[in-house]
Amino acid sequence: MTRTIRPVRGMGILPLDDFCKEMDHLFQNILGENGRAPAGEFMPFLNVAETEGGYEVTADLPGVRPEEVAVEWHDGQLTLSGKRAADTEETGKKYHRVERRYGEFRRVVTLPAPIDEAKVVADFQHGVLRVVLPKSEKLKPTRIPVQSGAAPVEPTVSEG
């Protein structure tokens, strides 16, 4: 018994066909026609980590000066933006390959917990931006002391 895999596209299942077209369009927009990022676009890589006390976002920004980076926190979202300048082409050089990306970038990270905005810290060293976002004190658990021998408190029920 021989089985063959039939292609999903063109089977007449409209929602699935539409989905495939949308995915193709998405990947072409992100990666370009040849499977790589469009020439000239720089998009830094990020790591987002959560600790007990908050979040830490690190971004690789080689070739970007700290004064060219903007860090903003607004309505539950961290926005990193800036620009990496293109290398100036020197006369007398013939490039055989140009893969380094440059240009403006903007990355937005949504965090699920409230942040203590007054304590957010951004540090830039050796081409790596590190943003520490402490969780709001409201999220931290409140310790309730347990008393020994105290009379139990009856719950009150309000009517209304």
Contacts in CASP RR format, 6 or more apart in sequence:
PFRMAT RR
TARGET T0000
AUTHOR 0000-0000-0000
METHOD contacts of the structure
MODEL  1
MTRTIRPVRGMGILPLDDFCKEMDHLFQNILGENGRAPAGEFMPFLNVAE
TEGGYEVTADLPGVRPEEVAVEWHDGQLTLSGKRAADTEETGKKYHRVER
RYGEFRRVVTLPAPIDEAKVVADFQHGVLRVVLPKSEKLKPTRIPVQSGA
APVEPTVSEG
8 16 0 8 1.000
8 20 0 8 1.000
9 17 0 8 1.000
9 20 0 8 1.000
10 17 0 8 1.000
11 17 0 8 1.000
27 35 0 8 1.000
30 37 0 8 1.000
31 37 0 8 1.000
32 38 0 8 1.000
37 43 0 8 1.000
37 101 0 8 1.000
39 98 0 8 1.000
39 101 0 8 1.000
40 86 0 8 1.000
40 101 0 8 1.000
40 102 0 8 1.000
40 103 0 8 1.000
41 101 0 8 1.000
41 103 0 8 1.000
42 84 0 8 1.000
42 101 0 8 1.000
42 102 0 8 1.000
42 103 0 8 1.000
42 104 0 8 1.000
42 105 0 8 1.000
43 101 0 8 1.000
43 105 0 8 1.000
43 107 0 8 1.000
44 59 0 8 1.000
44 60 0 8 1.000
44 61 0 8 1.000
44 80 0 8 1.000
44 105 0 8 1.000
44 107 0 8 1.000
45 59 0 8 1.000
45 60 0 8 1.000
46 57 0 8 1.000
46 58 0 8 1.000
46 59 0 8 1.000
46 60 0 8 1.000
46 80 0 8 1.000
46 107 0 8 1.000
46 109 0 8 1.000
47 56 0 8 1.000
47 57 0 8 1.000
47 58 0 8 1.000
47 59 0 8 1.000
48 55 0 8 1.000
48 56 0 8 1.000
48 57 0 8 1.000
48 109 0 8 1.000
48 111 0 8 1.000
49 55 0 8 1.000
49 56 0 8 1.000
49 57 0 8 1.000
49 58 0 8 1.000
50 56 0 8 1.000
53 134 0 8 1.000
53 135 0 8 1.000
53 140 0 8 1.000
54 113 0 8 1.000
54 115 0 8 1.000
54 132 0 8 1.000
54 133 0 8 1.000
54 134 0 8 1.000
54 135 0 8 1.000
55 111 0 8 1.000
55 113 0 8 1.000
55 115 0 8 1.000
55 132 0 8 1.000
55 133 0 8 1.000
55 135 0 8 1.000
56 130 0 8 1.000
56 131 0 8 1.000
56 132 0 8 1.000
56 133 0 8 1.000
57 78 0 8 1.000
57 80 0 8 1.000
57 109 0 8 1.000
57 130 0 8 1.000
57 131 0 8 1.000
57 133 0 8 1.000
58 128 0 8 1.000
58 129 0 8 1.000
58 130 0 8 1.000
58 131 0 8 1.000
59 80 0 8 1.000
59 107 0 8 1.000
59 128 0 8 1.000
59 129 0 8 1.000
59 131 0 8 1.000
60 127 0 8 1.000
60 128 0 8 1.000
61 69 0 8 1.000
61 84 0 8 1.000
61 124 0 8 1.000
61 127 0 8 1.000
61 128 0 8 1.000
61 129 0 8 1.000
62 84 0 8 1.000
62 127 0 8 1.000
63 84 0 8 1.000
63 127 0 8 1.000
64 82 0 8 1.000
64 83 0 8 1.000
64 84 0 8 1.000
64 127 0 8 1.000
66 124 0 8 1.000
68 82 0 8 1.000
68 83 0 8 1.000
68 84 0 8 1.000
68 85 0 8 1.000
69 80 0 8 1.000
69 81 0 8 1.000
69 82 0 8 1.000
69 124 0 8 1.000
69 129 0 8 1.000
70 79 0 8 1.000
70 80 0 8 1.000
70 81 0 8 1.000
70 82 0 8 1.000
71 78 0 8 1.000
71 79 0 8 1.000
71 80 0 8 1.000
71 122 0 8 1.000
71 129 0 8 1.000
71 131 0 8 1.000
72 78 0 8 1.000
72 79 0 8 1.000
72 81 0 8 1.000
73 79 0 8 1.000
73 115 0 8 1.000
73 117 0 8 1.000
73 120 0 8 1.000
73 133 0 8 1.000
76 110 0 8 1.000
76 111 0 8 1.000
76 114 0 8 1.000
76 115 0 8 1.000
77 108 0 8 1.000
77 109 0 8 1.000
77 110 0 8 1.000
77 111 0 8 1.000
78 108 0 8 1.000
78 109 0 8 1.000
78 110 0 8 1.000
78 111 0 8 1.000
78 131 0 8 1.000
78 133 0 8 1.000
79 106 0 8 1.000
79 107 0 8 1.000
79 108 0 8 1.000
79 109 0 8 1.000
80 105 0 8 1.000
80 106 0 8 1.000
80 107 0 8 1.000
80 108 0 8 1.000
80 109 0 8 1.000
80 129 0 8 1.000
80 131 0 8 1.000
81 104 0 8 1.000
81 105 0 8 1.000
81 106 0 8 1.000
81 107 0 8 1.000
82 104 0 8 1.000
82 105 0 8 1.000
82 106 0 8 1.000
83 103 0 8 1.000
83 104 0 8 1.000
83 105 0 8 1.000
84 101 0 8 1.000
84 102 0 8 1.000
84 103 0 8 1.000
84 105 0 8 1.000
85 102 0 8 1.000
85 103 0 8 1.000
86 102 0 8 1.000
86 103 0 8 1.000
87 100 0 8 1.000
87 102 0 8 1.000
89 95 0 8 1.000
111 133 0 8 1.000
113 135 0 8 1.000
113 136 0 8 1.000
113 139 0 8 1.000
114 135 0 8 1.000
114 136 0 8 1.000
114 138 0 8 1.000
114 139 0 8 1.000
115 133 0 8 1.000
115 134 0 8 1.000
115 135 0 8 1.000
115 136 0 8 1.000
116 133 0 8 1.000
116 134 0 8 1.000
116 135 0 8 1.000
116 136 0 8 1.000
116 137 0 8 1.000
119 134 0 8 1.000
120 131 0 8 1.000
120 132 0 8 1.000
120 133 0 8 1.000
120 134 0 8 1.000
121 131 0 8 1.000
121 132 0 8 1.000
122 129 0 8 1.000
122 130 0 8 1.000
122 131 0 8 1.000
122 132 0 8 1.000
123 129 0 8 1.000
123 130 0 8 1.000
123 131 0 8 1.000
123 132 0 8 1.000
124 130 0 8 1.000
END
